[in-house]
Amino acid sequence: MPNPRPSSPIRAGRVVALLVAAALVAAACVPQPGGQASPTPTLAPTPSPSANPYDGVAEGAGGGIKLGYVSYGDLVPFVFQISEGIRAQASLAKAELVECDAKLDANRVAGCMQQLSEAGVQGIIQFQGTLVDPAAVCAEAPADVPVLAVEFAQDPCAKALAGADDLRAGQIGGRAVGEWVKERWSCTYDAYVSFESTAAAEKSQKRMEGYRQGFSAVCPIMGVQVGRAIDTTPLATTAMTDVLATLPGKSKIIVVAVNGDAARGALAAAKAAGREGDVWVSGQGGDEPSRALIRTDEHYLGDAAYFPERYGATIVPAMLDLVAGKAVQPQLLIEPAWLDATTIGEIYPE
C-alpha cells in the first residue's frame, strides 16, 4: 500500500470537544427547569467481558520491535496520562516507540500515518476518537501491520480495542451520587443536570444513561435539565451560568457530567455566581485536575475513575502479542471504580 500523501483521502471529521469549545457553542442547549430533553434510549447493562489478561509487560519483552503510536492530543490531561503509561511500558519492554501527536487536529492524522509508515513500525496503537473517519484511517495504515485502538473503535482494521466500560462507569457514578443524595437529603432535591456530549455521542450516551440507571436505582430523577455538547470546561461554565439563572434560590442542584472538564466548569460557574454552596457535581475519568478538587472541595462528590495511567499496562503487552501473531481478545476493558474523598487516599496516595 502506498504511503499517505498530503492529498490523502483522510478527511476532517467532527472535531472532538474535549478542549476545543468554539465549534460546539451553538449546539449547547439547556431546557427550562423541569423540562425533559429527548430521552436517551434505555441501554441494557453491557455483557461481562472476558477478564483482561494484561497487567504490564515483562522487562525486555519488546526488544527489537518498533511500535507506532498516534495520540489523540496530549494537551488533554486524560490522553496525556494514557500516553505517559504507553511510553513507560514501551521503555520497560525495550521496544522502540515512534510517536505522533494529532493534537486534536484532523488534518494532522494523515501526516501521522505517513510518519509511522515511513518509520517501518510493526504495530500501530491508534488513539483517534472521532477526529477522522476510522475507515479512512484504516485505508492508510501500512499493509499487514496490526492496529490496536484506544477508547474508540477503529473499524475495520483494529484487531482489539482497549478502553473503559462507559456504561458501567456511569452506573457506578450514578449509584454513588444517588446514595449521597439519599443520605444527605432523603432524595429531595431541586434539579438533576446532565452535561452530555455530541462529539463523542456513543460514549456519552452510555455514560449518561449509566448515570441515570445508577441514580434512579436509589432516588427518583427530578427537575431534569440536559445540556448537549457540554463537555469542555468553558462550555460547562457558560451552560451552568445559564442553569443557575433559571434556578434562583435553589440550593440542592446535582450536576452529572460526561467528563471531569464539564464537572469542573459547573463548579467554576457556581463559584463565579457566589452560589458554590448550591451545586454538587460528579464527573467521569478521575484525571488529575478533578482529583485535586475531590481532595479539597466537598462539592465535587467524585468521579467514576478510568485510571488512564493504567492503560499502558494493557495496551503495550497486547500490541506486542498482536505483532507476534498471537490471538488477542477484541475488547480489553480497564475496570472503573468510584473515586471520592473516602477512597482517593487509598487509590491515589499523595
Salt bridges, closest charged atoms under 4 A:
GLU59 OE2 - LYS94 NZ 3.95
ASP74 OD2 - ARG87 NH2 2.52
GLU84 OE1 - ARG87 NH1 2.76
GLU99 OE1 - ARG87 NH2 2.93
ASP105 OD2 - ARG108 NE 3.75
ASP133 OD2 - ARG11 NH2 2.99
GLU151 OE1 - LYS203 NZ 2.65
ASP166 OD2 - LYS203 NZ 2.73
ASP166 OD1 - ARG207 NE 2.90
GLU179 OE2 - ARG175 NH1 3.75
GLU196 OE2 - ARG212 NH1 3.08
GLU196 OE1 - ARG228 NH1 2.58
GLU202 OE2 - LYS206 NZ 3.50
GLU209 OE1 - ARG212 NE 3.44
ASP261 OD2 - ARG264 NH2 3.47
ASP278 OD2 - ARG275 NE 2.81
ASP287 OD1 - ARG264 NH1 2.96
ASP297 OD2 - LYS271 NZ 3.10
ASP321 OD1 - LYS326 NZ 3.87
GLU335 OE2 - ARG168 NE 3.91
GLU350 OE2 - ARG295 NE 3.87
